[in-house]
Each structure stands twice: as structure tokens, then as C-alpha cells.
Amino acid sequence: MLLLLLLLIIISYLLLLLILLLSLLLSLLLLSLLSLLLFCMTGRTCPQFSISNAIVQYLGQHHLPLYEGTTASIHCQPTYKMIGPGLLTCTEHGWSGVKTQCIGMK
């Protein structure tokens, strides 16, 4: 009888520990979702762009929208010369730097 009572107490404590652990995990999940939602609502974005005779790649981000901090890497096609920066960064005011161009070499 005493062994059965002890076993029930241990099982009760284990169930209580499991419930506390699950509630902690649920709280962390909800906090993560809330912070992601707040970032998406307040994060600045930049438009996707293209440059004639160039390939533009967005580093560190593989989907739209392009958030502040995203870097655009620009590579001119062969036989074209780059005028302007090869890397642009999305800032709160739009893409940084001057407009890059790829001009044909003579």
C-alpha cells in the first residue's frame, strides 16, 4: 500500500513537471512568433530591382520582401564595365549608394 502511494506521488510530480515544461515551450514559441510579427510590421523594406546587362543577387535573403539590412550584389555581364558600387544595402531610406550601371566596353 505504501509503495503504491509513493508511486502515485512520483507520477504526479512527473506529470506536473511535464505540464510546466510544455507551458514553458509554448510561451517561448508564442514569444518568438510575436517578435517575428512585430519585426515584419515595423521592418523597412526595399524594392527588388534590375540593372541592364547585370545580374543582381540578394545576399542573406531568399524571399520577398527585402528587409532593411539585405545586401544586393551586382555583377556585370562579360564585356561590360561596372560604374558605381558592386554592393548596395537596403536602409531605412531605400537602397544605399548611387545607381550602378553596366556600360559596354569599347
N, C-alpha and C positions, 0 to 999 in steps of 0.2 A: 504494500500500500504506500509506504513512504517513498519507494523507488518510483512508483507511478506519479506521485505528486511532484517529485523532483524533476522527472521527465517532462511533465506538463509545464513547469516553471521555466525550464530551459527552452522548450519550444515557444513559449510565449515571448521570452526575451529575444529569441531569434527572429520571430515574426515582427516584433516591434523594431528591431534593428533593420530588417529588410524594408519595412514601411518608411523609416527615416531615410534610408539610403535612396529609395525610389523618389521620395519627395525632394531630396537634395538634387538628384539628377534632373528631375522635372523643372525645378527652379532654375538650374543652370541653363537648361535648354530654352526656357522662356526668356531669360535674361539675354542670351545670345540672339534670339530672334528679335527681341525688342531693340537691341543695339544695331543690328543689321537694318531694321526698318527705319530707325532714326537716321542712319547714315545715308540710306537711299533717299530719304525725304529732304535732307539738307545738303547732300553732296553735290558739288558743282560738276557739270558735265561739259564736254566739248563735242562739236560735230565731227563726224567722220569726214575725211577729205581725200582728194586725189590730186596728183600733180602729173601733168603731161610728161610722157617719156620717163616715168619713175615708178618705182614700187614703194608703197608706204606700208610699213608693218607696225602694228601697235604692240609694244612690249609689255608683258606682265598682265595683259588682259585679253581674253579671247572672246569677249561678247560685248554687245552694246547694252547700255550706254557707256561711253568712255568717260570715266570719272576723273576728277582732279588728281594729278599725280601720274597719270598714264603718260608714257613716253612714246612718241612716234618716231620711227627710224626711217629715213628716206635714202633710197639708193637709185641713182640714175642708171638708165639703160646704157649698154656699151656704146661708145662714140658720142656720149652726151656728157657735158661738164656741169657739175653742181654749182649753182650760185646761191649762197645762203647756207644756213646751218643744216647739218645732216640729222640732227636730233631736235625735236620740239617736245615741249612738255605742256600738258593740259593744266592750266592755272585757273584761279577764280575769275580771271578776265578773258579766258579763251586760250588759244594756242600761243606759246611764248615765241619770241623772236620775230624776224622778218619773214616774209613769204619766200620759200625756197623755190627755185626754178631749175630745170634741167635744159641747158642750151646745147644745141648741136655743135660739135667741134668742126672746124674747117680744115 
